[in-house]
Amino acid sequence: SGLARTLGTAQALMRSLLPDPLRATAAGLALLPTPVYSRLDGQDTLLRAYTKCPAHARRIARWHSSEEFGTKAADSLELRRKVHAALDKFLPPGELPPSVEDGATPLRDWWNAYDALDVAINANASDVAGAGDGSPADEELRALLPAAMQLAAWVEARKFGAELASNTCG
């Protein structure tokens, strides 16, 4: 969903700069799409460029093996199991983040689980059973969100903070 969000942001920016009537086709029947130019993933230095940096990848790999990361992984295991189980129960087949260790999404992949949970709750997720309808399923998902968000914030802040990313991630 990172690419989808980036494209959504580009669409929102384009709509604010050029309102819909200005972007309509000559026939006035359809809106022109917002062009977003990038390259093939392996050559892309515009979207998610940080994934292409070998030095940053090595620092992240070392961090994943660190005592700090191991402690956080152990401390968050129960939460990660609960989120994984909730997503497994409520998301359509194939939508669950794929990697699982000890019945939980691995901490190194936590953003994907948090993102799936957040989208299931806050997006127009009519294909997610119980999402957004005030049902017990919706409440179960919502109850997990604050702790899932806090853990995601910790992981991402450490991964892209000054100590690991230095000045290599833009």
C-alpha positions as CSV (number, residue, x, y, z in Angstrom):
1,S,0.0,0.0,0.0
2,G,3.0,2.3,0.1
3,L,2.9,2.7,-3.7
4,A,-0.9,3.1,-3.6
5,R,-0.5,5.8,-0.9
6,T,2.1,7.6,-2.9
7,L,-0.1,7.6,-6.0
8,G,-3.0,8.7,-3.8
9,T,-1.0,11.6,-2.5
10,A,0.0,12.5,-6.1
11,Q,-3.7,12.4,-7.1
12,A,-4.6,14.7,-4.1
13,L,-1.9,17.2,-5.0
14,M,-2.9,17.2,-8.6
15,R,-6.5,17.8,-7.7
16,S,-5.5,20.7,-5.5
17,L,-3.3,22.3,-8.2
18,L,-5.6,21.5,-11.1
19,P,-9.3,21.0,-10.0
20,D,-11.3,18.4,-11.8
21,P,-13.0,20.7,-14.3
22,L,-9.6,21.8,-15.6
23,R,-8.4,18.2,-16.0
24,A,-11.5,17.0,-17.8
25,T,-11.0,15.7,-21.3
26,A,-12.1,17.7,-24.3
27,A,-15.4,15.8,-24.4
28,G,-15.9,16.5,-20.7
29,L,-16.7,12.9,-20.0
30,A,-13.7,11.6,-18.1
31,L,-10.9,12.9,-16.0
32,L,-7.4,12.5,-17.1
33,P,-5.3,10.4,-14.7
34,T,-2.4,11.9,-12.7
35,P,0.8,10.8,-14.3
36,V,3.4,9.6,-11.9
37,Y,6.7,8.7,-13.5
38,S,9.1,6.3,-12.0
39,R,11.2,3.3,-13.1
40,L,11.2,-0.4,-12.7
41,D,11.5,-1.3,-9.1
42,G,15.1,-2.4,-9.3
43,Q,16.1,1.0,-10.8
44,D,13.6,3.2,-8.9
45,T,15.3,6.0,-6.9
46,L,12.2,8.0,-6.5
47,L,9.7,5.8,-4.7
48,R,11.2,3.7,-1.8
49,A,14.8,4.5,-2.7
50,Y,15.9,3.5,0.8
51,T,15.3,-0.1,-0.2
52,K,18.0,0.1,-2.8
53,C,20.8,1.3,-0.4
54,P,23.1,-1.7,0.4
55,A,24.8,0.2,3.3
56,H,21.4,0.9,4.9
57,A,20.3,-2.7,4.3
58,R,23.4,-4.0,6.1
59,R,22.8,-1.6,9.1
60,I,19.2,-2.8,9.3
61,A,20.3,-6.5,9.2
62,R,22.7,-5.8,12.0
63,W,19.9,-4.1,14.0
64,H,17.6,-7.1,13.4
65,S,20.3,-9.2,15.2
66,S,20.8,-6.7,18.0
67,E,19.9,-7.2,21.7
68,E,17.6,-4.1,21.4
69,F,15.6,-5.6,18.5
70,G,15.5,-9.1,20.2
71,T,14.2,-7.6,23.4
72,K,11.5,-5.6,21.6
73,A,10.6,-8.7,19.6
74,A,10.1,-10.7,22.8
75,D,8.2,-7.9,24.5
76,S,5.9,-7.5,21.6
77,L,5.3,-11.2,20.7
78,E,1.8,-11.4,22.3
79,L,0.6,-8.2,20.6
80,R,2.0,-9.5,17.2
81,R,0.2,-12.8,17.7
82,K,-3.1,-11.1,18.5
83,V,-2.9,-8.8,15.5
84,H,-1.9,-11.7,13.2
85,A,-4.8,-13.8,14.5
86,A,-7.3,-10.9,14.1
87,L,-6.1,-10.2,10.6
88,D,-6.2,-13.9,9.8
89,K,-9.8,-14.1,11.0
90,F,-11.1,-10.9,9.3
91,L,-9.2,-10.4,6.1
92,P,-10.0,-12.2,2.9
93,P,-7.7,-15.1,1.9
94,G,-4.4,-13.9,0.5
95,E,-4.6,-10.4,2.2
96,L,-2.7,-11.4,5.3
97,P,1.0,-10.3,5.4
98,P,2.7,-13.6,4.4
99,S,5.6,-14.1,6.9
100,V,4.8,-15.7,10.2
101,E,7.1,-16.8,13.1
102,D,5.7,-18.2,16.4
103,G,2.2,-17.5,15.2
104,A,3.0,-13.8,14.8
105,T,4.1,-11.4,12.1
106,P,7.9,-11.0,12.6
107,L,8.9,-7.7,14.1
108,R,11.1,-7.0,11.0
109,D,7.8,-7.1,8.9
110,W,5.6,-5.3,11.4
111,W,4.8,-2.3,9.2
112,N,2.9,-4.7,6.8
113,A,0.7,-6.1,9.6
114,Y,0.1,-2.7,11.1
115,D,-0.7,-1.3,7.7
116,A,-3.2,-4.1,7.0
117,L,-4.8,-3.5,10.3
118,D,-5.1,0.2,9.8
119,V,-6.5,-0.2,6.3
120,A,-9.0,-2.8,7.4
121,I,-10.3,-0.4,10.1
122,N,-10.0,3.0,8.4
123,A,-10.3,2.4,4.7
124,N,-13.6,1.7,3.0
125,A,-13.0,-2.0,3.6
126,S,-16.3,-3.5,2.6
127,D,-14.5,-6.8,1.9
128,V,-13.2,-7.0,5.5
129,A,-15.7,-8.8,7.7
130,G,-16.9,-6.4,10.4
131,A,-14.5,-3.5,9.6
132,G,-16.0,-0.1,10.2
133,D,-19.5,-1.3,11.2
134,G,-19.3,-1.1,15.0
135,S,-19.6,-4.9,15.4
136,P,-17.7,-7.0,17.9
137,A,-15.3,-7.8,15.0
138,D,-14.7,-4.1,14.4
139,E,-14.2,-3.5,18.1
140,E,-11.7,-6.3,18.2
141,L,-9.7,-4.8,15.4
142,R,-9.9,-1.3,16.8
143,A,-8.8,-2.4,20.3
144,L,-5.5,-3.6,18.8
145,L,-4.7,-0.5,16.7
146,P,-3.2,1.9,19.4
147,A,-0.6,-0.7,20.5
148,A,0.1,-1.8,16.9
149,M,0.6,1.8,15.9
150,Q,3.0,2.5,18.7
151,L,5.1,-0.6,17.8
152,A,5.1,0.4,14.1
153,A,6.2,3.9,15.1
154,W,9.0,2.5,17.2
155,V,10.2,0.2,14.4
156,E,10.1,2.8,11.7
157,A,11.6,5.5,13.8
158,R,14.5,3.3,14.7
159,K,14.9,1.9,11.1
160,F,15.0,5.4,9.6
161,G,16.3,7.4,12.5
162,A,19.7,9.1,12.7
163,E,21.5,6.1,14.2
164,L,20.7,3.6,11.5
165,A,19.8,5.6,8.4
166,S,22.3,8.4,9.1
167,N,22.0,10.8,6.2
168,T,21.5,8.0,3.6
169,C,17.6,8.0,3.4
170,G,17.0,11.5,2.1
